[in-house]
């Protein structure tokens, strides 16, 4: 039977792996788009789908704080590079904890 601290450590490790993998893929993808230019920027739709709940921030890009930020930072860097990476960390972290705790509960019963 696994202890809670071991579960958290494993969940943290899985979350970090997914977050770093997402960031690595995003950086490679950005170099690809920057080197080809033109219509290749439309390929960010791949990350809009992959980072779905975070991608809703695009709808608020013209209002309030996002209007100020979007004038200074290229929004795909902020939304997918930063928030999308955090999203992949948290979703895998919580999913790993949920699956492990559920298996522990099944073993207890």
C-alpha positions in Angstrom: 0.0 0.0 0.0 1.4 3.4 -1.0 1.5 6.3 1.4 0.1 9.7 0.5 3.5 11.3 0.4 4.7 8.8 -2.2 1.5 9.4 -4.2 2.1 13.1 -4.2 5.8 12.6 -5.2 4.8 10.4 -8.1 2.0 12.8 -9.2 4.4 15.7 -9.0 6.9 13.8 -11.2 4.2 12.9 -13.8 3.0 16.5 -13.8 6.4 17.9 -14.3 7.1 15.5 -17.1 3.9 16.5 -18.9 4.5 20.2 -18.3 8.1 20.1 -19.6 7.1 18.0 -22.6 4.4 20.5 -23.4 6.8 23.4 -23.1 9.4 21.6 -25.2 6.9 20.9 -28.0 5.7 24.5 -27.8 9.2 25.9 -28.2 10.0 23.6 -31.1 6.7 24.5 -32.7 7.4 28.2 -32.2 10.8 27.9 -33.9 9.1 26.1 -36.8 6.5 28.8 -37.2 9.0 31.6 -36.8 11.4 30.1 -39.4 8.6 29.6 -42.0 6.5 32.7 -41.3 3.4 33.7 -43.2 0.4 31.4 -42.9 2.2 29.0 -40.6 1.1 31.1 -37.6 -2.3 29.6 -38.2 -1.0 26.3 -37.0 -1.3 27.6 -33.4 -4.8 26.1 -33.7 -3.2 22.8 -32.7 -2.4 24.3 -29.3 -5.8 25.9 -29.0 -7.3 22.4 -29.2 -4.7 20.8 -26.9 -5.0 23.6 -24.2 -8.7 23.9 -24.5 -9.8 25.4 -21.2 -6.9 27.8 -21.2 -7.6 28.7 -24.8 -10.8 30.4 -23.7 -8.6 33.3 -22.7 -8.4 34.3 -26.4 -12.0 35.5 -26.1 -10.9 38.0 -23.5 -7.9 39.3 -25.4 -9.4 42.6 -26.3 -10.8 43.5 -22.9 -9.4 44.9 -19.7 -6.0 43.6 -18.5 -5.6 41.3 -21.6 -5.9 44.3 -23.9 -3.0 45.9 -22.0 -1.0 42.6 -22.0 -1.7 41.8 -25.7 -0.1 45.1 -26.7 3.1 44.1 -25.1 3.3 40.3 -25.3 2.5 38.0 -28.1 -0.6 36.1 -26.8 0.3 32.6 -27.9 3.4 32.8 -25.8 1.5 33.8 -22.7 -1.6 31.6 -23.2 0.1 28.4 -24.5 3.7 28.8 -23.3 2.8 29.8 -19.8 -0.8 29.0 -18.9 -1.0 25.9 -21.1 2.1 24.5 -19.5 0.7 25.0 -16.1 -2.6 23.4 -17.3 -0.8 20.3 -18.3 1.0 20.1 -15.0 -2.1 20.5 -13.0 -4.3 18.1 -15.0 -1.8 15.3 -14.9 -1.0 16.0 -11.3 -4.7 15.8 -10.2 -5.4 12.9 -12.5 -2.6 10.9 -11.1 -3.7 11.6 -7.5 -7.3 10.7 -8.4 -6.4 7.4 -10.0 -4.0 6.4 -7.2 -6.5 7.3 -4.5 -9.3 5.4 -6.3 -7.1 2.3 -6.5 -6.3 2.6 -2.8 -10.0 2.9 -2.0 -10.8 -0.2 -4.0 -8.0 -2.2 -2.2 -9.4 -1.1 1.2 -12.9 -2.4 0.3 
